[in-house]
Amino acid sequence: MAFHNLKLARFVFGHPPSGTPDFDTEALHSDPALREARDRAAAGDWMSARQVIDDAGTDWELRATRIGVLARAAAENDGWVYAWLGAEPDNVAAVLVQSSMLSHRAGEARGSASAKDTTEEQFRDFHRLSREAAAAGQRARELAGPDDPIPWVEALGTMFGDQITRSTSFDTIYTEGRRRDPHNFDLHRTAIALRCEKWYGSHDLMFGTARQVAADAPEGAHAVLLPLYAHFEYAMRTFAWDSRSKQAMGACREFFRRPDVQQELDGWIAKWQAGPHSPGRLNHVRQWMALYYTLAGRRDQARDVFDEIGPHVGEPVTAWAWFWLGDRFGYLRAWWWAHGK
């Protein structure tokens, strides 16, 4: 992993400067307890995974973050997950790790290319794994406690590849998820993605959902920043859907430099900054802010947010790849620009 980061940094910078961001997700510097649990689980100690999830309590975004990290690790080595399920088949956390693991494998099977560049085999594997993830998610909903929203978040996530489930259950799942956790970041982000023009909705539906969620959310909630995600989605779909050319990037930058766009997004950022934040998705939304400031040409603000993220980035958000040729490449290019390297 570190060798890959060094090669990428040399490609972007020539000679990587000191402080070049590190995408080593294995380090998990921000959550050492999770790092230890993941390593012990990979060695067969599934009880450590159960404990670190339980320790998140009712911070649902932190709990979901830990489930997601463990699920990505399980996608490479799933023996401990099935040992856990064998010992505790009714443990909702174990079933959620399984469901998230299968969703991750579905995404890997499809790849990140546009639909026209995705093969029939990739789509077939994507839909098969998505159906398996949906079945595990149904089991998790049956087992979940009365206030746990995570199985409903997972259920929305499987709807990208399961048309029957989506067409019959979206409103039911989304409504129940909101009842359990009205301002859950992951729930609303997934719903907005499903409602965007790229998938099964429209720009108007996507923006309407994002703005209403942000308006209803309290100060400091990560859901307040969902309009940033909607604007990224709109710009990518409108200006950079078929190309990552200089012309496409220029159009995206021009969009984010519009006074009305900046006025809106600056307002949401101010509301987010005014309250306390869960650690669960803090890195994620900070990357959104860094991306916005970069596209808007606001170097000082971009640099400040990059410095808040720090040198250990972990997994870059996919929106970087919407405007550059890859998420890590995009992050490094923006970081380089913000720091004047």
Steps between C-alpha positions, in 0.01 A plus 500: 500500500773748598697412183191571289457837674866587433468416129180703473655798678803489270269492198314808624785699652816373329672481838240474778534783755505439870154459647356337187165340599497133584207284386602202709160379620675226692634756747164628630678769700173664602357182655772278651241282673351414163842433352577251775161333471531467124846345526390256768189407304710428191697257716178324598394689814152608393411596857724805470289619205182452700643696793619803302159528332321470834730767647367755249171488688227712341733726305354348185740672260804376694344154524436496125855620431642211701271248334609633161872471575458148632286407199765624255758293683266200488463540123862387479478228767150401611576193711463684831164651398349161428655360820325783687171430322537133582545577869247783522260477204260748662758772567388799295852643481632179344222497242564867422869434441400219264252721313747788471773259389279369220408854396868587485567196283212603275657841452836345425340265248335787315805726504505879484458543124191656348218270390606504136846375598376227737472145366197273523694266723582785739134599515397137553738456793397837639131409501561151644709631789257785558216249537705301749574819695128585495412159646750549783364849553147366535626266770669793678174698503324207661762490774556872559411683818220760499726802439780357282488663152798321347313203347274750324803690369638172367164421342503824303855426387397171341234672288753617244513146369157361589223662298218292650597587857550864409169544325297343781689599814684833466239713676444240770871456572582871487210594726590240762868600489406864562274400787787320667763770439354811334832661404710195419766600248537163328125448465441835333812487285387167356146625444633807318718282279201283409301813419764657275471509122791258458301228670120510533397859564568853377706805586195667653415201717861464613542868591160515666581204722849622590386851588207383710717255693764769562237752611346253747831381646643668812817708497809283482326195351686362198167483313514880479768464232302274268430789257874497422462141386201595285699777333789264427258251349338770287833637375634156417184396316467831314860585412723194551283194433686385188832676543761614752640747249630849570181638352285289733707601802475864396122476485489339846719772645290770342189345656648492852624858466149630434398741780164330555660156536762628744244693702293186548785265580673747731174526691480124554865486605439778755208305645712186519784685670266639767443172685672184627595223256495121523842351418335235282489690168717800586776411254241447229331838523829683544609354169180633345585848629856475369366394159253789492762758592737356241245512219399850609862616483516591870852391584523621861179328609597181316839494669344551843265204452777279363703584810204406722481163324871455561756276330315171560205525262385141496250436222439800269136566416390396153404854397867577432485251212203681350727790407842336466621163377466321832418591859856487635639682201237772537566539871873536444458748216272715716727472804798600287313804368378606844849484650669669206736213438 
